[in-house]
Amino acid sequence: MAWLSCLTILVLSSVVKCQEWDPTAPPVGHFTVSDAQNNTCLLMTVGMTFHVPYVKNDSNNTEAVASYPLPANADVTGTCKDTAASITLSWGDGFNVTVKFERNDTVFYASEIITGYVLNHDIFPDCNDDGETRVQSGPPHDIHAMPGRSYLCDVAVNVTVGNVSVTFSDLQVQPFLVKGGNFSKVEECAADMSTTTPSAHTIPVKTTAHPGPIPVPKPTQNNYTLTDSRGNVCFMALMAAQIQVNYTRTTGKTALAVWNVPKNTAASGTCGNDTASLQLMLDGGLTNLTIVFVSTKGLDDLAGVDTDSGFKASEMILEYMETEARFPDSVNNGTSQTVERKNLTAFPGSTGMSYKCNSRQAVELNDDVTLRFEEVQLQPFQVKGGHFDPVEECAADKQTTPEPTNTTTLMTTMATVPTPRPVHDPSILNFTLTDDDDKICFMALMGLQIEVNYTTQHKEKATARWNVPKGKSVNVTGECSNTTTTLTLIFDGGLSVVTMTFKNQSGKGGTVNKFMVSDINFRYVKDKAHFPDVQPAELDVPVNVSKHNLTVFKGELGFSYRCNVGANITLNQNVTLRAINVHVEPFGLKNSKFDQAEVCEADNKVTTLRPIIVGCAIAGIDVLMLLYYGIGRRMRRNKDTR
C-alpha cells in the first residue's frame, strides 16, 4: 500500500534520507516561541501530515497524491504580540507551515494556516513541474479556547488548506499568556469529547484572504435561506463571495485588503412580492453585506402591456471596520466604513426560474471596493416547496467552446458576458515608489504581459495570456535603498503578484556603475479565469516561479533606461514575462523626473534602420515620379502626332 511505502523527505541538513513512517501517527514535536526577553510566549505540541495532489510528467498527465510528515525537529520562528501571534515551522529546502493566531477579551483562535512546499522528484515522484514552489493558505477555524488556557485535540483532524489536506494529531497549543513555560488549563476540542476511538474528523474551513502578496484562497460556497412569517422558505441562495478593499497606509502608500465571506456565515433578511434582501453578518459584526433584490418589469410585445418578467439585484451595501489585523498601518485604523452601490442589474433572472452562474463575477461598489462572486445559484421570489425552480444559466457559463476566455466579468451593470483573454499589447502603466521622506525614489513606465504554458484536462498543450491591468486594480508596493530597489505589483485581486528586484552594481574602483533587474518572482493561481480548461488537480493551485542572476534593463547610474522594443523574460520553461515600452530609473532620481535616457541596443538598431528605410522610400518615390513624367510626355507626343 502507498501508505506503507518508503517516502523520502528532506531533513534540516538538506541531506535526503529515506525513513519509514506511519501516516496515521506522524512524529510529534514540541515547539516554542520566545519573546524579546527570551521568555516563552507560545507553546505548541503537534504532529502533522501533509497530503498534496500533483500531476505526473507522463503521457497521460496522471494525477497523484504525495504525503509527507512534519519533522519533530523542524526549525522554529514566530512572533508574540498582545492580540496576535504566529509560529512558523521550516524544514528541508523550501518546506514550511505557518499558523497564525488572534485573540480578543473572550477567546483566542487560529486565524490562518499557510503551507509552502517545493515540487521535487524525491517527494513528488515524476512530478510535471519540478522545482516550482507553491503556497496554500486557509484558516483552521475551529482551533479556539479562552485566553490564558491551552487548546487540546488528541484525535486526528483533517484541515483543508487550499488543495492540500493537513492532518493534525496530538495537538496542544497556547499562543497567549504562557506562564512559566508550561501549558495552562486545557480546553478540549469537540471531537475529543464526542468520541473515545481516535478517528479523522474534518474541521469546517473558513477561507479568509491574506492581505499581503500570498495568493488569496478561493472563497467557500455558502447556503442561505430565508423564511416568511408562516415558516415557509421564501428566499434561497448558494454563493461564494470575496471582498477586496484598497486602502491608504500611514506611509501614504496604497495597500489591498482581501477577505472571504466564511463558511457558516449568519444570514438574515426580508421577503416580499417585489423586494427581497439578504443580509450577511461576519467577523462578529465587524463586516456586513446587504444585497437588495427587486422584481423587474418587461413589455409583452403581443399584448402591449407590462408583465412580470424576472428579478435582479439592484443594490449592494458593504459595512466594514478597518482593523489593524486586516488593514495593517491604515490611516483610518479602527474606523467603520459604509459603501453603497445602487441601480445595479446583478444576477438577472426570469420569473419561474432560478439564476445560476458558476463563473467568477465582480461588482465595483466604488473605485476602491470590489465584491467578487462565484458558484452562484439564487431565487429571491416565488420559491415553492423549499426547492430551486429550473435553472437559467448566465452567459459566461454558456461558453462551451475551447477557445480561451476570461470568465472574470467586471460589472458596472453586472453583465456576465466573459471578457476575451487579451491578445493585444498591454497598457503602458506608470509605477512610482516613495522613500521615508515621501520623495519619489523609483519611476517606471512599462506594459507587462504574462504567458503561462499549461496542460488542459484533455491532455493538450495550451497557453494562458493576460496583462497587468491599468487603474486601481493594481496595488503597487516596494522599497528603495542605495543598493537594492524592489517593485511589487499585486493584481487579479491578489491572485497574481510580480516582484522585480533592481540592484546597484558598481564596477571595480567605482569606474563603472550599472543597475539592472537581477531577480524576478512571479506568483499566480491556476484559476478558471485564466486557465479555463486546466486539469482538476491543478485548479486554483498557487504557483511560485523565480528567476535569479538576471541582467535585464541594464543601464548606467545617473541615467534612466529606455527600451521601446522591450524584452521577453523567460522565468522557466512554462512562464514568460513580456515587457514593452520600458522606461525606468531605480536609483538616484532627482526632482521626480527621469534623467537622460540610455537607449537599449534593440532600439538603436531600429533607429539605425529608420533613415535607410526612409531613404529607400524617397528613392522609390523619385523613380515613380520619373516614370510618370516619361509616360506622360510620350502620351502627349502620340496625341499630337494623331
Secondary structure, DSSP 4 states (H G I P E B T S, - for coil): -GGGS-EEEE-TTS-EEEE---TTSPPPEEEEEE-TTS-EEEEEEEEEEEEEEEEBSSTT--EEEEEEEPPTT-EEEEEE-SSEEEEEEEETTTEEEEEEEEE-SS-EEEEEEEEEEE--TTTSTTBSSTT-EEEEEE--TT-EE-TTSEEEE-S-EEEEETTEEEEEEEEEEE-S--BTTB--SEEE-HHHHH-SS---EEPP---PPPSSSSPPPPPPPEEEEEE-TTS-EEEEEEEEEEEEEEEEBTTS-EEEEEEE--TT-EEEEE--SSEEEEEEEEGGGTEEEEEEEEEEEEE-TTT-SEEEEEEEEEEEEEEEE--TTTSTTBTTTT-EEEEEE-S--EEEEETTSEEEE-S-EEEESSSSEEEEEEEEEEE-S--BTTBPPSEEE-TTTT--SSS-EE--EEESS---PPEEPP-SPPPPEEEEEE-TTS-EEEEEEEEEEEEEEEEBTTS-EEEEEEEPPPGGGSEEEEE--SSEEEEEEEEGGGTEEEEEEEEEEE-GGGS-EEEEEEEEEEEEE--TTT-TTB-GGGTT-EEEEEE-S--EEEEETTSEEEESS-EEEE-SSSEEEEEEEEEEE-S--BTTB--SEEE-HHHHHHHHHHHHHHHHHHHHHHHHHHHHHHHHHHHHHHHHH-
